[in-house]
Amino acid sequence: MAEPRTPEKLLTAKPPVFHHNSHSPSASLQLPSPIITRRTRTASTSARAMENPVVTGVVKSFSRTKGHGFIIPSAGGEDVFCHVSDIEGEYVPMPGDEVKYRLCAIPPKYEKHQAVHVQISNLTPEVHHKWEEPVFGSSPAK
């Protein structure tokens, strides 16, 4: 039988960490929990992100159907999480696209970062899909 969920138990419980399934090309990457979207980000967090410099990277993976992807920073380091709500522009990012973005610290500890205000600066030669186009199962931009 499950333990009762008292306020004390809820405060000491660790937040869940979601892992990609093993079939994903980014199986070792972890999604932040909770996922901070443009809509749920506080004004102060957004303001701090705008103070950060614009950095560059390359899209490692992006799933339109899942609503997120990862960017490999040009300066090196850990891959950076990117939510679909932070993509600016008319095209869906594809692996290999060069992007510009700002880093935004993820609460509650502000130890990890996610990419915000992401703009594709150099498209790969593959055909890119626009956001308003329907999603097809066989599409590489899923």
C-alpha positions as CSV (number, residue, x, y, z in Angstrom):
1,M,0.0,0.0,0.0
2,A,1.3,3.5,-0.8
3,E,2.3,5.9,1.9
4,P,0.0,8.9,2.6
5,R,1.0,12.0,0.7
6,T,1.4,14.5,3.5
7,P,2.7,18.0,3.0
8,E,6.0,17.1,4.8
9,K,6.5,14.1,2.4
10,L,5.8,16.3,-0.7
11,L,8.4,18.9,0.4
12,T,11.1,16.3,0.9
13,A,10.4,14.3,-2.3
14,K,12.8,14.6,-5.2
15,P,11.3,15.8,-8.5
16,P,11.1,13.1,-11.2
17,V,13.8,13.0,-13.9
18,F,12.5,11.8,-17.2
19,H,14.8,9.8,-19.5
20,H,14.5,9.4,-23.2
21,N,13.7,5.9,-24.4
22,S,16.6,3.8,-25.5
23,H,15.5,4.1,-29.2
24,S,16.2,7.8,-29.2
25,P,19.5,9.1,-30.6
26,S,19.9,11.2,-27.5
27,A,19.2,8.3,-25.0
28,S,21.7,9.6,-22.5
29,L,20.3,13.1,-22.2
30,Q,17.9,14.0,-19.4
31,L,14.9,16.3,-19.7
32,P,14.6,18.9,-17.1
33,S,11.7,18.5,-14.7
34,P,9.6,20.5,-14.6
35,I,10.1,21.6,-18.2
36,I,10.1,25.4,-18.3
37,T,8.3,26.8,-21.3
38,R,8.2,30.4,-22.6
39,R,4.6,30.5,-21.2
40,T,5.5,29.3,-17.7
41,R,8.8,31.2,-17.3
42,T,8.7,34.1,-14.9
43,A,9.4,37.7,-16.0
44,S,12.5,37.8,-13.8
45,T,13.9,34.6,-15.3
46,S,13.2,35.9,-18.8
47,A,14.9,39.2,-17.9
48,R,18.0,37.4,-16.6
49,A,18.2,35.3,-19.8
50,M,18.1,38.5,-21.9
51,E,21.2,39.7,-20.0
52,N,23.2,36.7,-21.1
53,P,25.2,36.9,-24.3
54,V,24.1,35.3,-27.5
55,V,26.0,32.0,-28.0
56,T,26.1,29.6,-31.0
57,G,25.7,25.9,-31.4
58,V,24.5,23.1,-33.6
59,V,21.2,21.2,-33.3
60,K,22.0,17.7,-32.1
61,S,18.4,16.5,-32.3
62,F,14.9,18.0,-32.4
63,S,11.5,16.3,-32.3
64,R,8.6,18.4,-33.4
65,T,6.1,15.8,-32.0
66,K,7.8,15.6,-28.6
67,G,8.2,19.4,-28.5
68,H,11.9,19.6,-27.6
69,G,15.5,18.9,-28.7
70,F,19.1,19.4,-27.8
71,I,21.9,21.7,-29.0
72,I,25.6,21.1,-28.9
73,P,27.3,24.3,-27.8
74,S,30.1,25.6,-30.0
75,A,32.1,26.4,-26.9
76,G,31.8,22.8,-25.7
77,G,30.3,21.4,-22.6
78,E,27.0,19.6,-21.9
79,D,24.2,19.5,-24.5
80,V,21.6,22.2,-23.9
81,F,17.9,21.5,-23.8
82,C,15.6,23.5,-26.1
83,H,11.8,23.6,-25.8
84,V,9.6,24.1,-28.9
85,S,8.2,27.3,-27.5
86,D,11.7,28.9,-27.6
87,I,12.3,28.4,-31.3
88,E,12.0,31.7,-33.3
89,G,11.5,31.7,-37.0
90,E,9.5,29.9,-39.6
91,Y,11.4,26.6,-40.0
92,V,11.5,23.5,-37.8
93,P,15.2,22.9,-36.7
94,M,16.9,19.8,-38.0
95,P,20.1,18.1,-36.8
96,G,23.1,20.0,-38.1
97,D,21.5,23.4,-38.3
98,E,23.6,26.2,-36.8
99,V,21.7,28.2,-34.2
100,K,22.1,31.3,-32.1
101,Y,20.5,31.4,-28.6
102,R,20.7,32.7,-25.1
103,L,21.1,30.5,-22.0
104,C,18.4,30.6,-19.3
105,A,19.0,29.0,-15.9
106,I,16.5,26.3,-15.0
107,P,14.9,26.5,-11.5
108,P,14.8,25.4,-8.7
109,K,18.6,25.2,-8.2
110,Y,19.6,27.2,-11.4
111,E,22.5,24.8,-12.0
112,K,21.4,23.7,-15.5
113,H,20.5,25.8,-18.5
114,Q,18.2,25.6,-21.4
115,A,18.4,27.5,-24.7
116,V,15.9,30.4,-25.2
117,H,15.3,32.8,-28.1
118,V,16.7,30.1,-30.5
119,Q,17.2,31.3,-34.1
120,I,18.5,29.2,-37.0
121,S,21.5,31.0,-38.4
122,N,22.5,28.5,-41.1
123,L,20.2,25.8,-42.5
124,T,21.5,22.3,-43.5
125,P,21.0,21.5,-47.2
126,E,18.1,19.1,-46.4
127,V,14.5,20.3,-47.1
128,H,13.2,22.1,-44.0
129,H,9.6,22.2,-43.0
130,K,7.7,25.2,-41.9
131,W,5.8,25.2,-38.6
132,E,2.4,25.6,-40.2
133,E,3.0,22.4,-42.4
134,P,1.3,19.3,-41.1
135,V,3.3,16.7,-39.3
136,F,3.8,13.4,-41.2
137,G,5.1,10.2,-39.7
138,S,7.8,9.7,-42.3
139,S,9.0,13.3,-42.1
140,P,12.6,13.8,-40.8
141,A,11.4,16.9,-38.8
142,K,8.7,14.8,-37.0
